[in-house]
Amino acid sequence: MEIEQQLAAGVIAAVKSLYDVEISEEMVQVSPTRKEFEGHLTVMVFPFMKQTGKRNPVELGTEIGDWLVANLPLVGKFNVVKGFLNISINASSWLDKLQAIYSNNSYGLQPVTESSPLVMIEYSSPNTNKPLHLGHLRNILLGWSLSQIMEACGNRVVKTNIVNDRGIHICKSMLAWQKWFDGATPESAGKKGDHLIGDCYVAFDKHFKAEVKEILENDPEIQAIVNDDPEKQAEARKAAAEAKSPLMQEARAMLRKWEAADPDVRALWAKMNEWVYAGFDETYKQMGVGFDKIYYESNTYLEGKDLVLEGLEQGKFFRKDDGSVWADFTNEGLDQKLLLRKDGTSVYMTQDIGTAKLRYQDFPIDKMIYVVGNEQNYHFQVLSLLLDRLGFKWGKDLVHFSYGMVELPNGRMKSREGTVVDADDLMASMINDAREVSGDRLADMSDEEKERVFSIIGLGALKYFLLKVNPVNNMVFNPAESIDFNGNTGPFIQYTHARICSILRKAGIDASSTLTIDNSVEISEKEQTLIQKLVDFEGVVLRAGKEYSPAQIANYAYDLAKEYNQFYHDTSILKEEDEQKRNLRLMLSACVARVIKTAMRLLGIDVPERM
């Protein structure tokens, strides 16, 4: 960023000196020169034409370029293409920048102090009625990576999780366990606790669907429901049959008992949740992620319920004839939102209100970011308005980091039907794939070291594939593509890092070594291009934080690795006889390895030194 800032300041000074005109920093747009043109950085001169009175952009660009060459030491030469001033930076400036990067172990990372802004990031948000699956993986990896990036941008970060441990879905699993699982425990079933409870949830849905089917076919009251529109008739009959389902009625009765703190229901609930938490913790550990603070819906929903009832008394909400409580946002261009059901039980929105209040009580948060899929866009739009209506000034400032869904090549997943891709199974499969594609490459390692590298490669492939896509887009996860050692994949970047480590080992360079170069050393165009890529890293991190996009870090790491591999194939490093050139290339290699390692760490991905 420093070279770009110097160039931008130079352009401002040039316009002032040549035309006695003041231009703002925002008007000076500096970007990398397109590959088909000569130069390193390009400045668009069109924005200055009106102020300077110039009608010919080529003439304006030439005059500014001449001034920069004469007055700004880092500028070597220039060319003008229409209204674009392409600047070539002096080799000595690139060498200065390379040495600055080499001497800075924290390059690309902004300092964090006690006075830095405090950002809270919520991610994962699992239900305790099923194990974590592929959809959770994208959420968790995005949240973890965003946390690392926000900290790298100079923020204090609190990583938080809200566990949805109450509600009708939880009662479905509890009821199924009572009816069909004969007192099974994780130990007796030989399963992780979250997997056992997930089986209960699937079992409930199976029996519930069978029950609804029987009611639809045999209940005369249901058959009496008639509508001229066949589709609406089918929907009405199904809804009525589901309402009549004894299983669903039992589940709702259990939920009412839970909210009434029935001791037997609460004891079963606590026991089954502990099984799930133990399973979640094992999965999080395998993924290499964690949290600073965990909230539980069972503790926060009452806070939200009290706030809703207070708002009702103050006329901010209204109660319908059936006793349910609603918020009216029709004046804001939305609709009415349910806050409390007619039986007094809470909905997700109620819980989120309570959780938000507790978080702002617990922490002096400057920014609250919710990492939640785009199917909840409306939910967070309403939550922001609700918090604002309740008098919380920070309501309108919350950030919903909305991301697209992840699917498999054969379509979407459904938890209740048991068609999800389990996170544990997927991670194990990816590690096994890494074991298979690595073949005999690690023959000289111990078995323990091999397994560690297989895990790094497999999980790196998974994480990178899920993070390299722009978060706002839906995506299809293809395990076979993700594990490839070529192309835009995690293993390709990891292998580039391992290759550089091998070069440095052969050269006798380690963490304690200090390389020096003379600023008069000859530097090639490829070396300049690679240094420029390194210089870009700081700006990429800041943009990724500003735009909440780990994908920018991922694709930068790939571009850097690709650029280095081209340099490696075209340039002699270890066999270079000129000591200064050899040291330059070793220093350049060491900087690339360090930046790759930092970039991948921001994605939550390890890079091995041997592959």
NORVENJO-V480501 format. One record per backbone hydrogen bond with DSSP energy under -1.0 kcal/mol. CO is the residue of the C=O (numbers start at 0). NH is the residue of the N-H. E is the energy in kcal/mol with one decimal. If there is no record, write none. Layout:
# NORVENJO-V480501
co=CO nh=NH e=E
co=CO nh=NH e=E
This chain:
# NORVENJO-V480501
co=0 nh=4 e=-2.5
co=1 nh=5 e=-2.6
co=2 nh=6 e=-2.4
co=3 nh=7 e=-2.6
co=4 nh=8 e=-2.5
co=5 nh=9 e=-2.1
co=6 nh=10 e=-2.3
co=7 nh=11 e=-2.1
co=8 nh=12 e=-2.3
co=9 nh=13 e=-2.5
co=10 nh=14 e=-2.5
co=11 nh=15 e=-2.0
co=12 nh=16 e=-2.7
co=13 nh=17 e=-3.0
co=14 nh=18 e=-2.2
co=14 nh=20 e=-1.0
co=15 nh=19 e=-1.5
co=24 nh=27 e=-1.2
co=28 nh=43 e=-1.2
co=30 nh=41 e=-3.4
co=33 nh=36 e=-2.2
co=39 nh=32 e=-2.0
co=40 nh=86 e=-3.9
co=41 nh=30 e=-2.0
co=42 nh=84 e=-3.1
co=44 nh=47 e=-1.8
co=45 nh=48 e=-1.6
co=47 nh=51 e=-2.3
co=48 nh=52 e=-1.3
co=55 nh=59 e=-2.2
co=56 nh=60 e=-2.7
co=57 nh=61 e=-2.3
co=58 nh=62 e=-2.3
co=59 nh=63 e=-2.2
co=60 nh=64 e=-2.6
co=61 nh=65 e=-2.7
co=62 nh=66 e=-1.9
co=63 nh=67 e=-2.3
co=64 nh=68 e=-2.4
co=65 nh=69 e=-1.8
co=66 nh=70 e=-1.8
co=67 nh=71 e=-3.0
co=71 nh=74 e=-2.0
co=73 nh=89 e=-3.4
co=76 nh=87 e=-2.9
co=78 nh=85 e=-2.9
co=80 nh=83 e=-2.0
co=82 nh=44 e=-2.6
co=83 nh=80 e=-2.6
co=84 nh=42 e=-2.6
co=85 nh=78 e=-1.9
co=86 nh=39 e=-3.5
co=86 nh=40 e=-2.0
co=87 nh=75 e=-3.0
co=87 nh=76 e=-1.2
co=89 nh=93 e=-1.5
co=90 nh=94 e=-2.2
co=91 nh=95 e=-2.2
co=92 nh=96 e=-2.1
co=93 nh=97 e=-2.5
co=94 nh=98 e=-2.4
co=95 nh=99 e=-1.9
co=96 nh=100 e=-2.3
co=97 nh=101 e=-2.6
co=98 nh=102 e=-1.7
co=100 nh=103 e=-1.1
co=103 nh=106 e=-1.5
co=105 nh=108 e=-2.3
co=112 nh=115 e=-1.5
co=116 nh=155 e=-2.9
co=117 nh=365 e=-2.8
co=117 nh=366 e=-1.6
co=118 nh=157 e=-2.5
co=119 nh=368 e=-3.0
co=120 nh=159 e=-2.9
co=121 nh=370 e=-2.7
co=122 nh=124 e=-1.5
co=125 nh=163 e=-2.7
co=131 nh=422 e=-2.7
co=132 nh=136 e=-2.1
co=133 nh=137 e=-1.7
co=134 nh=138 e=-1.7
co=135 nh=139 e=-3.4
co=136 nh=140 e=-2.8
co=137 nh=141 e=-2.3
co=138 nh=142 e=-2.6
co=139 nh=143 e=-3.0
co=140 nh=144 e=-2.5
co=141 nh=145 e=-2.7
co=142 nh=146 e=-1.9
co=143 nh=147 e=-2.0
co=144 nh=148 e=-2.5
co=145 nh=149 e=-2.9
co=146 nh=150 e=-1.8
co=147 nh=151 e=-2.1
co=148 nh=152 e=-1.3
co=149 nh=154 e=-1.7
co=150 nh=153 e=-2.0
co=151 nh=109 e=-3.3
co=155 nh=118 e=-3.2
co=157 nh=120 e=-2.5
co=158 nh=291 e=-3.0
co=158 nh=292 e=-1.7
co=159 nh=122 e=-2.0
co=160 nh=294 e=-3.3
co=162 nh=164 e=-1.7
co=162 nh=296 e=-2.7
co=163 nh=127 e=-1.7
co=166 nh=170 e=-1.8
co=167 nh=171 e=-1.9
co=168 nh=172 e=-1.4
co=169 nh=173 e=-2.2
co=170 nh=174 e=-2.8
co=171 nh=175 e=-2.2
co=172 nh=176 e=-2.3
co=173 nh=177 e=-1.9
co=174 nh=178 e=-2.0
co=175 nh=179 e=-2.8
co=176 nh=180 e=-1.3
co=180 nh=183 e=-2.0
co=184 nh=188 e=-2.7
co=185 nh=189 e=-1.0
co=185 nh=190 e=-1.9
co=191 nh=195 e=-2.1
co=192 nh=196 e=-2.2
co=193 nh=197 e=-1.7
co=194 nh=198 e=-1.9
co=195 nh=199 e=-1.5
co=196 nh=200 e=-2.0
co=197 nh=201 e=-2.1
co=198 nh=202 e=-2.2
co=199 nh=203 e=-2.4
co=200 nh=204 e=-2.0
co=201 nh=205 e=-2.1
co=202 nh=206 e=-2.4
co=203 nh=207 e=-2.9
co=204 nh=208 e=-2.5
co=205 nh=209 e=-1.7
co=206 nh=210 e=-2.2
co=207 nh=211 e=-2.6
co=208 nh=212 e=-2.3
co=209 nh=213 e=-2.0
co=210 nh=214 e=-2.1
co=211 nh=215 e=-2.6
co=212 nh=216 e=-1.7
co=213 nh=217 e=-1.8
co=214 nh=218 e=-2.5
co=218 nh=222 e=-2.0
co=219 nh=223 e=-1.4
co=221 nh=224 e=-1.5
co=228 nh=232 e=-2.5
co=229 nh=233 e=-2.2
co=230 nh=234 e=-2.1
co=231 nh=235 e=-2.5
co=232 nh=236 e=-2.4
co=233 nh=237 e=-2.3
co=234 nh=238 e=-2.5
co=235 nh=239 e=-2.1
co=236 nh=240 e=-2.5
co=237 nh=241 e=-2.6
co=238 nh=242 e=-2.0
co=239 nh=243 e=-1.5
co=244 nh=248 e=-2.2
co=245 nh=249 e=-2.5
co=246 nh=250 e=-2.3
co=247 nh=251 e=-2.5
co=248 nh=252 e=-2.2
co=249 nh=253 e=-2.3
co=250 nh=254 e=-2.0
co=251 nh=255 e=-2.1
co=252 nh=256 e=-2.1
co=253 nh=257 e=-2.5
co=254 nh=258 e=-2.4
co=255 nh=259 e=-1.4
co=256 nh=261 e=-2.8
co=257 nh=260 e=-1.8
co=261 nh=265 e=-2.7
co=262 nh=266 e=-2.1
co=263 nh=267 e=-2.1
co=264 nh=268 e=-2.5
co=265 nh=269 e=-2.5
co=266 nh=270 e=-2.2
co=267 nh=271 e=-2.6
co=268 nh=272 e=-2.3
co=269 nh=273 e=-2.0
co=270 nh=274 e=-1.4
co=271 nh=275 e=-1.7
co=272 nh=276 e=-3.0
co=273 nh=277 e=-2.0
co=274 nh=278 e=-1.6
co=275 nh=279 e=-2.9
co=276 nh=280 e=-2.8
co=277 nh=281 e=-1.6
co=278 nh=282 e=-1.8
co=279 nh=283 e=-3.0
co=280 nh=284 e=-2.2
co=281 nh=285 e=-1.8
co=282 nh=286 e=-2.1
co=283 nh=287 e=-1.3
co=283 nh=288 e=-2.1
co=292 nh=160 e=-1.6
co=294 nh=162 e=-2.9
co=295 nh=298 e=-2.0
co=295 nh=299 e=-1.3
co=296 nh=300 e=-2.5
co=299 nh=303 e=-1.9
co=300 nh=304 e=-2.5
co=301 nh=305 e=-2.6
co=302 nh=306 e=-2.0
co=303 nh=307 e=-2.3
co=304 nh=308 e=-2.4
co=305 nh=309 e=-2.3
co=306 nh=310 e=-2.5
co=307 nh=311 e=-2.2
co=308 nh=312 e=-2.1
co=309 nh=313 e=-1.7
co=310 nh=315 e=-2.8
co=311 nh=314 e=-1.3
co=317 nh=325 e=-3.1
co=319 nh=322 e=-2.1
co=323 nh=319 e=-2.7
co=324 nh=338 e=-3.1
co=324 nh=339 e=-1.6
co=325 nh=317 e=-2.4
co=326 nh=336 e=-2.8
co=328 nh=333 e=-2.4
co=329 nh=332 e=-1.4
co=334 nh=328 e=-1.6
co=336 nh=326 e=-2.3
co=339 nh=324 e=-2.2
co=340 nh=343 e=-2.0
co=344 nh=340 e=-2.7
co=346 nh=350 e=-1.6
co=347 nh=351 e=-2.4
co=348 nh=352 e=-1.9
co=349 nh=353 e=-1.8
co=350 nh=354 e=-2.8
co=351 nh=355 e=-2.2
co=352 nh=356 e=-1.9
co=353 nh=357 e=-2.2
co=354 nh=358 e=-2.4
co=355 nh=359 e=-2.0
co=356 nh=360 e=-1.3
co=357 nh=361 e=-2.2
co=358 nh=362 e=-2.3
co=362 nh=364 e=-2.0
co=366 nh=119 e=-2.7
co=367 nh=398 e=-3.0
co=368 nh=121 e=-2.8
co=369 nh=371 e=-1.0
co=369 nh=400 e=-2.6
co=372 nh=375 e=-2.0
co=373 nh=376 e=-1.4
co=375 nh=379 e=-2.0
co=376 nh=380 e=-1.6
co=377 nh=381 e=-2.4
co=378 nh=382 e=-2.6
co=379 nh=383 e=-2.0
co=380 nh=384 e=-1.4
co=381 nh=385 e=-3.0
co=382 nh=386 e=-2.7
co=383 nh=387 e=-1.8
co=384 nh=388 e=-2.5
co=385 nh=389 e=-2.1
co=386 nh=391 e=-2.5
co=387 nh=390 e=-1.3
co=391 nh=394 e=-2.2
co=394 nh=397 e=-1.1
co=398 nh=369 e=-3.1
co=399 nh=401 e=-1.6
co=400 nh=371 e=-1.2
co=402 nh=373 e=-2.8
co=404 nh=474 e=-2.6
co=406 nh=476 e=-3.2
co=407 nh=410 e=-2.5
co=410 nh=407 e=-1.9
co=413 nh=418 e=-2.3
co=414 nh=417 e=-1.7
co=420 nh=133 e=-1.8
co=421 nh=425 e=-2.6
co=422 nh=426 e=-2.5
co=423 nh=427 e=-2.3
co=424 nh=428 e=-2.4
co=425 nh=429 e=-2.5
co=426 nh=430 e=-2.2
co=427 nh=431 e=-2.1
co=428 nh=432 e=-2.4
co=429 nh=433 e=-2.2
co=430 nh=434 e=-1.9
co=431 nh=435 e=-2.0
co=432 nh=436 e=-2.7
co=433 nh=437 e=-1.7
co=437 nh=440 e=-2.2
co=439 nh=442 e=-1.6
co=441 nh=444 e=-2.2
co=445 nh=449 e=-2.6
co=446 nh=450 e=-2.4
co=447 nh=451 e=-1.8
co=448 nh=452 e=-2.2
co=449 nh=453 e=-3.0
co=450 nh=454 e=-2.2
co=451 nh=455 e=-2.2
co=452 nh=456 e=-2.8
co=453 nh=457 e=-2.9
co=454 nh=458 e=-2.6
co=455 nh=459 e=-1.8
co=456 nh=460 e=-2.5
co=457 nh=461 e=-1.9
co=458 nh=462 e=-2.9
co=459 nh=463 e=-2.5
co=460 nh=464 e=-2.1
co=461 nh=465 e=-1.7
co=462 nh=466 e=-1.7
co=463 nh=467 e=-2.3
co=469 nh=472 e=-2.2
co=470 nh=403 e=-2.8
co=474 nh=406 e=-2.8
co=477 nh=481 e=-1.9
co=478 nh=482 e=-1.3
co=480 nh=483 e=-1.1
co=486 nh=488 e=-2.2
co=488 nh=492 e=-1.5
co=489 nh=493 e=-2.8
co=490 nh=494 e=-2.7
co=491 nh=495 e=-1.8
co=492 nh=496 e=-2.0
co=493 nh=497 e=-2.4
co=494 nh=498 e=-2.6
co=495 nh=499 e=-2.2
co=496 nh=500 e=-2.3
co=497 nh=501 e=-2.1
co=498 nh=502 e=-2.0
co=499 nh=503 e=-2.6
co=500 nh=504 e=-2.3
co=501 nh=505 e=-2.4
co=502 nh=506 e=-1.6
co=503 nh=508 e=-3.2
co=504 nh=507 e=-1.4
co=509 nh=512 e=-1.6
co=517 nh=520 e=-2.1
co=523 nh=527 e=-2.2
co=524 nh=528 e=-2.5
co=525 nh=529 e=-2.2
co=526 nh=530 e=-2.4
co=527 nh=531 e=-2.6
co=528 nh=532 e=-1.8
co=529 nh=533 e=-1.9
co=530 nh=534 e=-2.6
co=531 nh=535 e=-1.6
co=533 nh=536 e=-1.3
co=535 nh=539 e=-2.2
co=536 nh=540 e=-2.3
co=537 nh=541 e=-1.9
co=538 nh=542 e=-2.4
co=539 nh=543 e=-2.6
co=540 nh=544 e=-2.0
co=541 nh=545 e=-2.2
co=542 nh=546 e=-2.7
co=543 nh=548 e=-2.4
co=548 nh=551 e=-1.5
co=549 nh=553 e=-2.3
co=550 nh=554 e=-2.6
co=551 nh=555 e=-1.5
co=552 nh=556 e=-2.5
co=553 nh=557 e=-1.9
co=554 nh=558 e=-2.3
co=555 nh=559 e=-2.8
co=556 nh=560 e=-2.4
co=557 nh=561 e=-2.9
co=558 nh=562 e=-2.5
co=559 nh=563 e=-2.4
co=560 nh=564 e=-2.3
co=561 nh=565 e=-1.8
co=562 nh=566 e=-2.0
co=563 nh=567 e=-3.1
co=564 nh=568 e=-2.1
co=565 nh=569 e=-1.5
co=566 nh=570 e=-1.3
co=572 nh=575 e=-1.1
co=577 nh=581 e=-2.5
co=578 nh=582 e=-2.7
co=579 nh=583 e=-2.4
co=580 nh=584 e=-2.4
co=581 nh=585 e=-2.4
co=582 nh=586 e=-2.9
co=583 nh=587 e=-2.6
co=584 nh=588 e=-2.2
co=585 nh=589 e=-2.8
co=586 nh=590 e=-2.3
co=587 nh=591 e=-2.2
co=588 nh=592 e=-2.5
co=589 nh=593 e=-2.1
co=590 nh=594 e=-2.5
co=591 nh=595 e=-2.7
co=592 nh=596 e=-2.3
co=593 nh=597 e=-2.4
co=594 nh=598 e=-3.1
co=595 nh=599 e=-2.8
co=596 nh=600 e=-2.0
co=597 nh=601 e=-1.9
co=599 nh=604 e=-3.0
co=600 nh=603 e=-1.6
